[in-house]
Amino acid sequence: MVAMETKLEIHRFRGRVNLSTQIQDSLQAAGIF
């Protein structure tokens, strides 16, 4: 049970990091950042 919760947290955290990376990438591509 705990292991599953941890896996979910890691997945959620990775998703957040991935999202912010994508946002930065698109901003750089647009020449804003």
Buried (B, 14 or more C-beta within 10 A) or exposed (E): EEEEEEEEEEEEEEEEEEEEEEEEEEEEEEEEE
